[in-house]
Amino acid sequence: MQGIVVEGLVKTYSVFRKQEGVVAAIRSLLRRQKTEVRAVKGVSFRIEPGEMVAFLGPNGAGKTTTLKLLAGLIQPTAGTATVMGHVPWKRELAYRRRFALVMGQKNQLWWDLPAQESFLLHKEIYGLDEADFRSRLGELTELLEVTRLVGQPVRELSLGERMRMELIAALLHSPEVLFLDEPTIGLDVVSQRRVQEFLKQYQARQRLTVLLTSHYMKDVQALCERVIVINDGEIRHDGPLAGIIDRFGSFKIVDLLFSGKERPTGLESLGEVLEEQFPRIRLKIPRQKVPETLAALLARYELDDVGVQDRPLEEVIAELFTSTRGAG
């Protein structure tokens, strides 16, 4: 059984360059100037069946373009890719039955109709057996806690409820591969957690292959052990999520709880003070200096508690994006 195999994938767009000024605009009507924009630049990676992998990058990095290529929505300029042995842009019916694409900013449900009407349409499109369809629909609505809402017009649902309906529509035909593009964008914390818990449970049960893009790092931490980072159309990192912190997290955070009533002096010589609500103070310390700094803190000050933790993943990812921008 094959997963996702991408080799040297390139996508280039021709964009007409608009000139400033009336004369230039008139001239461009007769002789339009084009410029080439490379959205994806020779991307290569492999995802095994049953893996759930995060695909991260800043806006404009090439994430969504790559997902569209793998979903067969657009054709590449160069390179190859197969998903479960299928070439996506050939748009074979057999392939379309084996994957699903969910985009957090796009709707596939009819806005003015109840979600159940869109589900019935999906049943006909995919030629689903009536008994299988009803069984799948009942299971998914129960797991996502929306059974009582399927008869309500989509426009009357909350954003979180609509996203859960979108997931149901995507999974009704039992796809083997799921492409998720910002599935929790704009959702409140409770809705985010419900979607995360469902995806984690469902993927583990079905051994679904998932490629997830998200700007919400809680999604990544909750769901994925492996991360592929893309920036400026090129892969910058591919490995375990923990490896990002090890590779790019050059600092650790030390939380201190002091025993005394007066704020101690000299802390600035040991690290950068990030937050201070005495008797609690938080320091930022270079990773390689943590052992010696802890020894100095314990020798100089009376402390009730000490904690060491990695920097928040959001900060590490942002640093990674910044450090790789324009590289290569």
N, C-alpha and C positions, 0 to 999 in steps of 0.2 A: 504493500500500500504506500503510495507516494504522498508527500506533503506538498509544500510550496518550495519551488526551486527557481531562483532568480539569478540570471547571469548577465552582467554588463548592460542592464536596462537603461535606455536613454530616451528621454522625451523632450523634444525641442519644438517650440512654438514660433511661428513667424508673426511678428507684431508690427503693424504700421505705425511709424513714428510721426506724431503730429507736430508740425512746426508752429512756432508762435508768430503772431502778427497776421494781418489780413492778406498781404502780398504772398507771404509764405504759404498760407492756407490755400490760396487760389492756385499757386504753383504746384502744391501737392495733389491737386485734383488731376493734373496732367501727368505728373511724375511722382508717384507715391514711393516713399522710402521705407524699406522694411528693415527690421532688426531681429536677430535671432535671440530667443530667450530659452535657455536650457533649464527646464524645471527639474529634471532628473538626469544625473551625470554618471552613467556607468555603474548603477547600483547592483550589488550582488549579495545575496544571502540565501539561507536555507532554513526552513521551518519544518520540523518533523511532525508527523500526524499526532494529534492529541496535545500539542504544545499551545500554550497561551502566551503570546509575546507582545510586549509593549513596543510601539513604534513612535518614538518621540522626536520632537524638533520644534523650533520656533515657527511662527507664521511665515509662510513662503518657503519653507525648507524643502518641500517636495513630498510630504507625507500623503496628502490627499491625492495628489497626482499618481503616486505609486499605487494607492488603493484602487483608484479608478482603472489603472492599467490591469491590475490583477482581477478586477471585476469584469474586465472586458468592455468597459464603457468607452475607452479611447484606445488607440493603437500606438505602439512605441515607434520612435524614430529608428532605434537600433536595439540590439540585445534580444534575449530570449527569456521566457518565463513559462513555467508549467504549474498548474494547481491540480493535484491529484491526477497528473498525467495529461491534463487538458491544456491547450494553449488558449488563454482567456479570450483574446480578441478574435478568435474564430467564432465565438458566440454559439457554440454548439448547444443544442437543446439539452443534451445529456449533462453538460457542464452547468447550465443554468439551474438545473434541478439539484445540484450538489453544493451550491454556495448561497450565501445571503449577505447583503450589504445593508448596514444600518448607519445612517448619517444623522447625527444629532440635530443638524440645522435644516434637514429636509424631511418632508412628510410623505409617506406613501399611503396614508389613510384618507378616505373621503371626509372632508372637513365638516360637512353638514349632515352626514349620515352617522348612525351608530357604528361603532367599530365592528360589530358582528356582521354588518353588511359587507365591509371590506374583507373580513375573514372568509365569507362565503365566496367572494370573487376570487380570492387566492385559492380556495378549494377547486374552483373550476379551472383556473389558469394552470394549476399543477396536476389536475386530474386526480385528486385525492379521493380515496375510498371514503364513503360516508361514515362508516363505523370508525375508521382510523382518524378521520378528521375530528369527529366529536370527542374521541378519546384524547387526542392531542390538545384540542382546544380546552377541554375541561382541566387537563393536567397543568397547562401553562397558565390559565387564568387563576387557578388555585395557588400555584407557586408564586405568582406575582400579585396576588391578593386584589384582583380586579373583577372577580366573577360578577358582582352586582352592578358593574359599570359598563359591561359590553353592549347593553341596549341603550346607552346614553349617547347623544350626538357628540362627536369628537370635539367640536368647538367648545363644548361645555365642560370638558375635562381640564384638570390642572396640567401644567407642563410635565410634572412627574408621572401622572396617570397616562398622558399621551405617549410618553416614552416607553412605558411598560406595554402599552398596546402595540407600539411599533415593533418591540421585541417579539411579541407574540406573532405578529404578521410575518416577521422574518423567519421564525422557527417552525411555523406550521408544517412546512414540507420536509422537516427533519434534515436540514443541510448538514454536511460534514465539515464545511469551512464557513466561518463567520468573520466578516470584515466589519469592525466597529470604528466609526469615525466620530469622536467626541460624543459618546453616548450619554454622558451626564452633564453636558454643557447647560448652564443656566438652572440646574435643578437645586432645590434646597438640600440641606444636609441629610434629612430623613429620606428623601427620595433617592439621593445618591447612594445611601447605604443599602436601601432595598434593591436597587439595580445591581450593585456590587455583589450582594449576598446571593441574589438569584444567579448571576453569571457564574460565580464561583461554584455554586452547587450544581448547576446545569452542566457546566463544562466538565466537571469531575465525573458526573454520572454518564454523560454521553461521549466522553473523550473527544470533544469537539476541538477542531483546530481553530484558534482565534488569533487574529492580528488586530491589536487595539491601538488607536491613537487617542491621546488625551492630554489636555493641559492641566488636568486635575491630578496631582501626584498621589492623592489618596486612592484613586482608581488603580494606579500602577502598583502601589505598595500592597493593596488588598488582593490583586488578581495575578500579578505577573512575577515570575522569578528571573526571566530573561528580558533584556532591554536592547533594542536596536536604536541608536541615535543617528538621525540624519540632519545635516545642516548644509545649506547652499547646494542641495541636490546630491550630496555625497554622504556615504556612511562614515560616521566618525567613531562609533563605538558599537560593538556587538558582543554581549557577554552577560553574566549574571548581574542582577540589579545591585547586589552588594558590591560588585566590582567597580561600579561607578563611584561610590563613595571612597573606596580604597584608592582608585586611580586619580580622582579629581577632587576629593574632599581633603584639602591640605590642612584643614583646621579641625579641632574638636572644641566642644563647648563644655566648660566646667562650671557646675552649679555649686555655690558655697553657702553654707548657713553658719554664720558666726555666733559664738557664745557670748561675747562681750556686748556692752551697751553702746560703745563708741565705734564709729567707723574706722577700721584700721588704715594706716597709711602704707604706701609703697606697693600697692597692688598693680599699679600701672606698669611697674617694671617687670612684672611677671606675665602680663597679657593684656589684651584690649578689653576694657569694660564695656560689655554690650548692654547690660541692664542692671539697674541698682534699685532695690527696695529693701534697704538695710533692715534686718540683718541678712537678707538674701542678696547675693551679688553673683552675676553671671559673667564669666570671662571667656574670651576667644583665644585659643592657644594653638600654635603650630603643632601638628600631629606628632612630629618627631621629638618635641620638647615636653610632651605630657608627663612622662615619668619624673624628670628632674623638677618640673614645675610643681607637681603634686608633693614631692618631697620637701621643696622649699616652703610651700604653703603650710604643710603640717608642722614643720619645724618653727615657723615664725608666728603662727596665729592659733588661737583657740577656736576649734570648729566643732559644731554639733553634727554636721553632715556634709558629705562631699559626693557629688555625682558627676560622672563623665559620660558624654553622649556625642554621637555624630551630629553634624550640622543637619538641619532639615533638608530633606531630599529636594524640595523646591529650590533652595539656595544653591545646592550642588549642581543641579541641572542647569539653572540659569548661568552659573559660572562656566559650565561646560559649553553652553551655546555661545557665550561671549568669547571664550578662549579659542573656539574653532571657527568663528566667523571670519571668513576671508582666507582661512588656511587652505593650503593645497592649491 
